[in-house]
Every structure is written in structure tokens, then in C-alpha cells.
Amino acid sequence: MNEYVIYFTLFTLIIGAFSSLKLCFHKNTSNVLIGEGLLAIIVATFLIVVNEIYYIGFAHSVALFLLICGPVGTLAFSKTMIKNNSKVASKEN
């Protein structure tokens, strides 16, 4: 693969990571969840691309772990927030 394509891919992934971090720091919970999920996908893709350059043995395993734990963490966090919101709503009534 052409090295300029790899460098451009890494650059765009870094820009995407900064965009998802900016989204993570918004006040809405939904923005935080979307940013976290997007960041997990971007980091996993970054690891796969870096693995193509440097042949790091464990990069595929870490990327797979991130791709599994990212959505699972998002679902767990959203379930926790739903339970907390329902407790707050029941206390207000």
C-alpha cells in the first residue's frame, strides 16, 4: 500500500478522534455516548492501520477488545442513566 495513503488515513483518524472528543465534552448524555462510541471505533481502526505498518502482534486483539467493549460500555452507561433518571423522577412525584 502506498505510504501516503496510510499517512492520510492516520491523519483523518486523528482529526476524527479530536472531533469525537469534542463531542464527548458536551453536556448532554447522548452526545457523550455517541462520542465515546465513535472514539472506540476510531482508536480500533487506528490500531489496525498502525499494525499494517509496524506489525504489532497484539494490535488485532486490542482492537477487537475495543470494538466489543465500546458498544457494551455505551449500553451499560445508558441503562445506568435510565435507572438514575427513573429514580429521580419518582422522587419528584
Protein Blocks (a to p, Z undefined) as FASTA:
>chain_A
ZZklmmmmmmmmmmmmmmmmmmmmpmbfklmmmmmmmmmmmmmmmmmmmmmmnopaklmm
mmmmmmmmmmmmmmmmmmmmmmmmmmmmmmmZZ
